[in-house]
């Protein structure tokens, strides 16, 4: 009688194989249809994830259901490495996101963000010109600032100050509070201070919708604050996923032991 653990491993890997098909398909679709740097940046990781899930699930499925011990051993090795990798990434995510928070402004519903408040590792990532150009392309493609301008059209300055803007909207779509610019619209401000700015972002601000404050340190800080929140959510999901992987790995070990026992026994015995 076939062992329960082999059946469970086979079912789980069959489901994973089915999930890998649309993921791989999405990556291939992006590779042919991607027209922006943001979309092109996603195509290779999506294809790699789809191929990885497909190959690993096939190894687990064939290894468990067809009693191919060496395939199941490879599957368990990959699972073990994946568990170690996810555990290390989860710890790393909590470490690099433990610094940084928005600055509360008096009379404002939104916060402002300083790049220096975040971990050095994250700062280096966004200060890299190649990385930032890709991120900036994604922000522009996402029309974050354009939607802010359209949604808040006709608002007075007091109404705008009361808005609870997202970190990216606060950092990228308006000038810093230090600049003292005069409000016209959420993405249109007039410079009234001829003195030397203490904040370098003030000289980088431009009312051009394609420029705004996308090159500002505050914009990079806003992206990092948003990334910090996302990484913490991912880290929590990773903990749940780790528990699931450990359970599957344990079941897989039982299936591997079953394979070795079954392969060690003769399939038939000759009559005396």
DRENLO-727144 format. One record per residue (C-alpha): residue in one letter; x, y, z. Coordinates in steps of 0.02 Angstrom, whole numbers, plus 50000, padded with zeros to 5 digits. Layout:
REM DRENLO-727144
aXYZ
...
***
This chain:
REM DRENLO-727144
x500005000050000
x500705016949950
x501215027850098
x500185042950153
x501705054550156
x502085050649972
x500295054949925
x500355071450020
x502005076549940
x501315071949769
x499715082049794
x500635097449861
x501875097349718
x500505094749588
x499655110449655
x501315119749651
x501595114249471
x499885120949421
x500305137649505
x501975138749414
x501135138249242
x500245155349253
x501775162949339
x502905157349196
x501595162849071
x501535180149149
x503425181749138
x503435176648954
x502005188848919
x502995202849002
x504545198748901
x503565201148739
x502435215548792
x503515225548913
x503705243348852
x504385252149008
x505925249749115
x504805245449262
x503965231049168
x505625224949096
x506355224549271
x504995212149324
x505055199949178
x506655190349222
x506245187549408
x504485181649362
x505145169449230
x506485163149350
x505195160349487
x504035151149368
x505415139649303
x506065136449480
x504335131549546
x503995120549395
x505645111049405
x505595108649594
x503765103249595
x504095090649456
x505575083549552
x504505081749709
x503015074649612
x504015061549515
x505125057549664
x503655054449780
x502425046049663
x503635035849557
x504775031349702
x506305039449621
x507375041849776
x508745052449698
x507475065049630
x506635066049799
x508345068649879
x508685083349760
x506955090249802
x507305089249989
x509005097449967
x508225112049872
x506855113450004
x508155113850143
x509155127550053
x507535137250025
x507095136250210
x508835142550259
x508735156450128
x507005162250185
x507535161850367
x509065172550330
x508065184750223
x506745186550359
x508065190950489
x508915202750366
x507265211350324
x506915215050508
x508695221550534
x508755233650386
x507005240450418
x507185244050603
x507755261950569
x506835276550492
x505195285350522
x504275300350455
x504455317450537
x502825324250606
x502495342250553
x501465354350656
x499805358050572
x500075345250434
x499165328950409
x500645321150318
x502435317650371
x504095321750290
x505505309450264
x507395311050277
x508535298950186
x509835299050325
x508585291450447
x508615274550358
x509895260450362
x511505262950266
x511175247350161
x509515254150099
x510265271350068
x511615263849957
x510305254749854
x509315270449811
x510855281449790
x511445269849653
x511035279149491
x510525263549394
x509385257549533
x508585274449558
x508245277049373
x507255260749373
x506305265549529
x505955282849460
x505305275049300
x504095264449401
x503495279749498
x503195289249338
x502325274549255
x501235272449410
x500655290649393
x500735292849582
x500925311649574
x499745313749427
x498345305149523
x498695316249673
x498535331849565
x496915325749486
x496105319849649
x496495335749746
x496105348449610
x495295364249679
x495875361149858
x496445376049962
x498145375850043
x497375372050214
x496415357450143
x497995350950062
x498985352550224
x497665342050312
x497865327750186
x498655311450244
x499845308650100
x500785292450072
x502685292850099
x502975292949911
x501715306849881
x502475317250020
x504265314749963
x504095314749773
x502575325249727
x502825341149828
x504305351549888
x504995349950064
x504225360250203
x505945368150227
x505825376950058
x504385388550107
x503645387949931
x501915395149897
x500545382549860
x499635383749693
x499075365549666
x499685349349748
x501045347849614
x501305366149572
x502235377549693
x502995394849676
x504705398949747
x504635414649855
x506275413149950
x507805419749860
x508985415250003
x510115400149998
x509125384450040
x509695373950187
x508875358850107
x509655353549941
x507975346549883
x507305364249864
x508425367849714
x507935351149634
x506065354649636
x505265357949467
x503425360349423
x503665349749267
x502575334049298
x503985322949234
x505245330349357
x504375336949515
x505445330249659
x505885313249585
x507735317249606
x507555323249785
x508255314649938
x506505315750013
x505825305549868
x507115291949898
x506685292350083
x504825290750043
x505185275649934
x506205267850075
x504825270850201
x503585262450085
x504835248350057
x505095246750244
x503235243950272
x503125231450129
x504655221750189
x503935220150363
x502335212950290
x503365201150181
x504395195850333
x502805191250428
x502165181450277
x503865173050265
x503705166750444
x502045158550401
x502775151650239
x504285145050334
x503175135150451
x502265127850299
x503925123450213
x504585114950369
x503005104250378
x503155099750192
x505005096050215
x504605084450360
x503305075250257
x504555074250114
x505835066250230
x504555053050276
x504205050050091
x506075048350057
x506235035550196
x504755026050124
x505575025949952
x507175018650021
x506235005250117
x505165000749966
x506665000349848
x507634989549970
x506264976349971
x506054964449822
x504524968049717
x504134949449696
x504724933149766
x504934917249661
x503934902149712
x504974888949802
***
